[in-house]
Amino acid sequence: VLLHPARFERMPLVVLEAMAKRLPVLASAIGGNVEALGDTGMLLPLPVGSPEFAAHLVEGLAQLSDDASLRRRLGDAA
């Protein structure tokens, strides 16, 4: 799993590299992350650092940690 909770990102190379390796990605919904992931990853709502962001981050990590089929499905879709 790649966790990418960036505040600013134009071209998310690390996200693209993770997708090329078929890793599921959990990233903040900024810049190129939204376009790169589309529906092949999980996006965290803005603003980064808000209580809602933190809650979604914890929920997303728990979901990916507990669900091997979700990890595999996101990795395959990437």
Phi and psi in radians as a Rosetta constraint file:
Dihedral C 1 N 2 CA 2 C 2 CIRCULARHARMONIC -1.823 0.35
Dihedral N 2 CA 2 C 2 N 3 CIRCULARHARMONIC 2.180 0.35
Dihedral C 2 N 3 CA 3 C 3 CIRCULARHARMONIC -1.836 0.35
Dihedral N 3 CA 3 C 3 N 4 CIRCULARHARMONIC 2.119 0.35
Dihedral C 3 N 4 CA 4 C 4 CIRCULARHARMONIC -2.307 0.35
Dihedral N 4 CA 4 C 4 N 5 CIRCULARHARMONIC 1.376 0.35
Dihedral C 4 N 5 CA 5 C 5 CIRCULARHARMONIC -1.575 0.35
Dihedral N 5 CA 5 C 5 N 6 CIRCULARHARMONIC 0.977 0.35
Dihedral C 5 N 6 CA 6 C 6 CIRCULARHARMONIC -1.320 0.35
Dihedral N 6 CA 6 C 6 N 7 CIRCULARHARMONIC 2.657 0.35
Dihedral C 6 N 7 CA 7 C 7 CIRCULARHARMONIC -1.538 0.35
Dihedral N 7 CA 7 C 7 N 8 CIRCULARHARMONIC -0.456 0.35
Dihedral C 7 N 8 CA 8 C 8 CIRCULARHARMONIC -2.542 0.35
Dihedral N 8 CA 8 C 8 N 9 CIRCULARHARMONIC 2.324 0.35
Dihedral C 8 N 9 CA 9 C 9 CIRCULARHARMONIC -2.788 0.35
Dihedral N 9 CA 9 C 9 N 10 CIRCULARHARMONIC 2.154 0.35
Dihedral C 9 N 10 CA 10 C 10 CIRCULARHARMONIC -1.601 0.35
Dihedral N 10 CA 10 C 10 N 11 CIRCULARHARMONIC -1.123 0.35
Dihedral C 10 N 11 CA 11 C 11 CIRCULARHARMONIC -2.051 0.35
Dihedral N 11 CA 11 C 11 N 12 CIRCULARHARMONIC 1.848 0.35
Dihedral C 11 N 12 CA 12 C 12 CIRCULARHARMONIC -1.382 0.35
Dihedral N 12 CA 12 C 12 N 13 CIRCULARHARMONIC 1.339 0.35
Dihedral C 12 N 13 CA 13 C 13 CIRCULARHARMONIC -1.018 0.35
Dihedral N 13 CA 13 C 13 N 14 CIRCULARHARMONIC -0.711 0.35
Dihedral C 13 N 14 CA 14 C 14 CIRCULARHARMONIC -1.108 0.35
Dihedral N 14 CA 14 C 14 N 15 CIRCULARHARMONIC -0.612 0.35
Dihedral C 14 N 15 CA 15 C 15 CIRCULARHARMONIC -1.171 0.35
Dihedral N 15 CA 15 C 15 N 16 CIRCULARHARMONIC -0.793 0.35
Dihedral C 15 N 16 CA 16 C 16 CIRCULARHARMONIC -1.093 0.35
Dihedral N 16 CA 16 C 16 N 17 CIRCULARHARMONIC -0.688 0.35
Dihedral C 16 N 17 CA 17 C 17 CIRCULARHARMONIC -1.134 0.35
Dihedral N 17 CA 17 C 17 N 18 CIRCULARHARMONIC -0.726 0.35
Dihedral C 17 N 18 CA 18 C 18 CIRCULARHARMONIC -1.110 0.35
Dihedral N 18 CA 18 C 18 N 19 CIRCULARHARMONIC -0.726 0.35
Dihedral C 18 N 19 CA 19 C 19 CIRCULARHARMONIC -1.106 0.35
Dihedral N 19 CA 19 C 19 N 20 CIRCULARHARMONIC -0.681 0.35
Dihedral C 19 N 20 CA 20 C 20 CIRCULARHARMONIC -1.100 0.35
Dihedral N 20 CA 20 C 20 N 21 CIRCULARHARMONIC -0.487 0.35
Dihedral C 20 N 21 CA 21 C 21 CIRCULARHARMONIC -1.589 0.35
Dihedral N 21 CA 21 C 21 N 22 CIRCULARHARMONIC 0.127 0.35
Dihedral C 21 N 22 CA 22 C 22 CIRCULARHARMONIC 1.085 0.35
Dihedral N 22 CA 22 C 22 N 23 CIRCULARHARMONIC 0.655 0.35
Dihedral C 22 N 23 CA 23 C 23 CIRCULARHARMONIC -1.635 0.35
Dihedral N 23 CA 23 C 23 N 24 CIRCULARHARMONIC 2.459 0.35
Dihedral C 23 N 24 CA 24 C 24 CIRCULARHARMONIC -1.222 0.35
Dihedral N 24 CA 24 C 24 N 25 CIRCULARHARMONIC 2.499 0.35
Dihedral C 24 N 25 CA 25 C 25 CIRCULARHARMONIC -2.124 0.35
Dihedral N 25 CA 25 C 25 N 26 CIRCULARHARMONIC 2.345 0.35
Dihedral C 25 N 26 CA 26 C 26 CIRCULARHARMONIC -2.105 0.35
Dihedral N 26 CA 26 C 26 N 27 CIRCULARHARMONIC 1.954 0.35
Dihedral C 26 N 27 CA 27 C 27 CIRCULARHARMONIC -2.440 0.35
Dihedral N 27 CA 27 C 27 N 28 CIRCULARHARMONIC 2.724 0.35
Dihedral C 27 N 28 CA 28 C 28 CIRCULARHARMONIC -1.197 0.35
Dihedral N 28 CA 28 C 28 N 29 CIRCULARHARMONIC 2.571 0.35
Dihedral C 28 N 29 CA 29 C 29 CIRCULARHARMONIC -1.445 0.35
Dihedral N 29 CA 29 C 29 N 30 CIRCULARHARMONIC 1.221 0.35
Dihedral C 29 N 30 CA 30 C 30 CIRCULARHARMONIC -2.281 0.35
Dihedral N 30 CA 30 C 30 N 31 CIRCULARHARMONIC 2.697 0.35
Dihedral C 30 N 31 CA 31 C 31 CIRCULARHARMONIC 0.696 0.35
Dihedral N 31 CA 31 C 31 N 32 CIRCULARHARMONIC -2.272 0.35
Dihedral C 31 N 32 CA 32 C 32 CIRCULARHARMONIC -1.227 0.35
Dihedral N 32 CA 32 C 32 N 33 CIRCULARHARMONIC -0.262 0.35
Dihedral C 32 N 33 CA 33 C 33 CIRCULARHARMONIC -1.028 0.35
Dihedral N 33 CA 33 C 33 N 34 CIRCULARHARMONIC -0.738 0.35
Dihedral C 33 N 34 CA 34 C 34 CIRCULARHARMONIC -1.103 0.35
Dihedral N 34 CA 34 C 34 N 35 CIRCULARHARMONIC -0.802 0.35
Dihedral C 34 N 35 CA 35 C 35 CIRCULARHARMONIC -1.213 0.35
Dihedral N 35 CA 35 C 35 N 36 CIRCULARHARMONIC -0.719 0.35
Dihedral C 35 N 36 CA 36 C 36 CIRCULARHARMONIC -1.164 0.35
Dihedral N 36 CA 36 C 36 N 37 CIRCULARHARMONIC -0.764 0.35
Dihedral C 36 N 37 CA 37 C 37 CIRCULARHARMONIC -1.404 0.35
Dihedral N 37 CA 37 C 37 N 38 CIRCULARHARMONIC -0.702 0.35
Dihedral C 37 N 38 CA 38 C 38 CIRCULARHARMONIC 0.928 0.35
Dihedral N 38 CA 38 C 38 N 39 CIRCULARHARMONIC -2.142 0.35
Dihedral C 38 N 39 CA 39 C 39 CIRCULARHARMONIC -1.850 0.35
Dihedral N 39 CA 39 C 39 N 40 CIRCULARHARMONIC 0.363 0.35
Dihedral C 39 N 40 CA 40 C 40 CIRCULARHARMONIC -1.753 0.35
Dihedral N 40 CA 40 C 40 N 41 CIRCULARHARMONIC 0.112 0.35
Dihedral C 40 N 41 CA 41 C 41 CIRCULARHARMONIC -2.636 0.35
Dihedral N 41 CA 41 C 41 N 42 CIRCULARHARMONIC -2.996 0.35
Dihedral C 41 N 42 CA 42 C 42 CIRCULARHARMONIC -2.014 0.35
Dihedral N 42 CA 42 C 42 N 43 CIRCULARHARMONIC 2.279 0.35
Dihedral C 42 N 43 CA 43 C 43 CIRCULARHARMONIC -1.866 0.35
Dihedral N 43 CA 43 C 43 N 44 CIRCULARHARMONIC 2.426 0.35
Dihedral C 43 N 44 CA 44 C 44 CIRCULARHARMONIC -1.692 0.35
Dihedral N 44 CA 44 C 44 N 45 CIRCULARHARMONIC 2.353 0.35
Dihedral C 44 N 45 CA 45 C 45 CIRCULARHARMONIC -1.234 0.35
Dihedral N 45 CA 45 C 45 N 46 CIRCULARHARMONIC 2.691 0.35
Dihedral C 45 N 46 CA 46 C 46 CIRCULARHARMONIC -1.578 0.35
Dihedral N 46 CA 46 C 46 N 47 CIRCULARHARMONIC 2.820 0.35
Dihedral C 46 N 47 CA 47 C 47 CIRCULARHARMONIC -1.469 0.35
Dihedral N 47 CA 47 C 47 N 48 CIRCULARHARMONIC 2.591 0.35
Dihedral C 47 N 48 CA 48 C 48 CIRCULARHARMONIC -1.057 0.35
Dihedral N 48 CA 48 C 48 N 49 CIRCULARHARMONIC 2.355 0.35
Dihedral C 48 N 49 CA 49 C 49 CIRCULARHARMONIC 1.631 0.35
Dihedral N 49 CA 49 C 49 N 50 CIRCULARHARMONIC -0.157 0.35
Dihedral C 49 N 50 CA 50 C 50 CIRCULARHARMONIC -1.326 0.35
Dihedral N 50 CA 50 C 50 N 51 CIRCULARHARMONIC 2.818 0.35
Dihedral C 50 N 51 CA 51 C 51 CIRCULARHARMONIC -1.024 0.35
Dihedral N 51 CA 51 C 51 N 52 CIRCULARHARMONIC -0.636 0.35
Dihedral C 51 N 52 CA 52 C 52 CIRCULARHARMONIC -1.148 0.35
Dihedral N 52 CA 52 C 52 N 53 CIRCULARHARMONIC -0.712 0.35
Dihedral C 52 N 53 CA 53 C 53 CIRCULARHARMONIC -1.057 0.35
Dihedral N 53 CA 53 C 53 N 54 CIRCULARHARMONIC -0.832 0.35
Dihedral C 53 N 54 CA 54 C 54 CIRCULARHARMONIC -1.078 0.35
Dihedral N 54 CA 54 C 54 N 55 CIRCULARHARMONIC -0.733 0.35
Dihedral C 54 N 55 CA 55 C 55 CIRCULARHARMONIC -1.123 0.35
Dihedral N 55 CA 55 C 55 N 56 CIRCULARHARMONIC -0.749 0.35
Dihedral C 55 N 56 CA 56 C 56 CIRCULARHARMONIC -1.175 0.35
Dihedral N 56 CA 56 C 56 N 57 CIRCULARHARMONIC -0.613 0.35
Dihedral C 56 N 57 CA 57 C 57 CIRCULARHARMONIC -1.093 0.35
Dihedral N 57 CA 57 C 57 N 58 CIRCULARHARMONIC -0.846 0.35
Dihedral C 57 N 58 CA 58 C 58 CIRCULARHARMONIC -1.096 0.35
Dihedral N 58 CA 58 C 58 N 59 CIRCULARHARMONIC -0.764 0.35
Dihedral C 58 N 59 CA 59 C 59 CIRCULARHARMONIC -1.114 0.35
Dihedral N 59 CA 59 C 59 N 60 CIRCULARHARMONIC -0.753 0.35
Dihedral C 59 N 60 CA 60 C 60 CIRCULARHARMONIC -1.130 0.35
Dihedral N 60 CA 60 C 60 N 61 CIRCULARHARMONIC -0.758 0.35
Dihedral C 60 N 61 CA 61 C 61 CIRCULARHARMONIC -1.126 0.35
Dihedral N 61 CA 61 C 61 N 62 CIRCULARHARMONIC -0.710 0.35
Dihedral C 61 N 62 CA 62 C 62 CIRCULARHARMONIC -1.111 0.35
Dihedral N 62 CA 62 C 62 N 63 CIRCULARHARMONIC -0.752 0.35
Dihedral C 62 N 63 CA 63 C 63 CIRCULARHARMONIC -1.094 0.35
Dihedral N 63 CA 63 C 63 N 64 CIRCULARHARMONIC -0.793 0.35
Dihedral C 63 N 64 CA 64 C 64 CIRCULARHARMONIC -1.179 0.35
Dihedral N 64 CA 64 C 64 N 65 CIRCULARHARMONIC -0.620 0.35
Dihedral C 64 N 65 CA 65 C 65 CIRCULARHARMONIC -1.169 0.35
Dihedral N 65 CA 65 C 65 N 66 CIRCULARHARMONIC -0.652 0.35
Dihedral C 65 N 66 CA 66 C 66 CIRCULARHARMONIC -1.539 0.35
Dihedral N 66 CA 66 C 66 N 67 CIRCULARHARMONIC -0.276 0.35
Dihedral C 66 N 67 CA 67 C 67 CIRCULARHARMONIC -2.149 0.35
Dihedral N 67 CA 67 C 67 N 68 CIRCULARHARMONIC 1.610 0.35
Dihedral C 67 N 68 CA 68 C 68 CIRCULARHARMONIC -1.095 0.35
Dihedral N 68 CA 68 C 68 N 69 CIRCULARHARMONIC -0.616 0.35
Dihedral C 68 N 69 CA 69 C 69 CIRCULARHARMONIC -1.187 0.35
Dihedral N 69 CA 69 C 69 N 70 CIRCULARHARMONIC -0.618 0.35
Dihedral C 69 N 70 CA 70 C 70 CIRCULARHARMONIC -1.136 0.35
Dihedral N 70 CA 70 C 70 N 71 CIRCULARHARMONIC -0.792 0.35
Dihedral C 70 N 71 CA 71 C 71 CIRCULARHARMONIC -1.006 0.35
Dihedral N 71 CA 71 C 71 N 72 CIRCULARHARMONIC -0.807 0.35
Dihedral C 71 N 72 CA 72 C 72 CIRCULARHARMONIC -1.135 0.35
Dihedral N 72 CA 72 C 72 N 73 CIRCULARHARMONIC -0.765 0.35
Dihedral C 72 N 73 CA 73 C 73 CIRCULARHARMONIC -1.102 0.35
Dihedral N 73 CA 73 C 73 N 74 CIRCULARHARMONIC -0.773 0.35
Dihedral C 73 N 74 CA 74 C 74 CIRCULARHARMONIC -1.164 0.35
Dihedral N 74 CA 74 C 74 N 75 CIRCULARHARMONIC -0.718 0.35
Dihedral C 74 N 75 CA 75 C 75 CIRCULARHARMONIC -1.095 0.35
Dihedral N 75 CA 75 C 75 N 76 CIRCULARHARMONIC -0.744 0.35
Dihedral C 75 N 76 CA 76 C 76 CIRCULARHARMONIC -1.168 0.35
Dihedral N 76 CA 76 C 76 N 77 CIRCULARHARMONIC -0.658 0.35
Dihedral C 76 N 77 CA 77 C 77 CIRCULARHARMONIC -1.183 0.35
Dihedral N 77 CA 77 C 77 N 78 CIRCULARHARMONIC -0.541 0.35
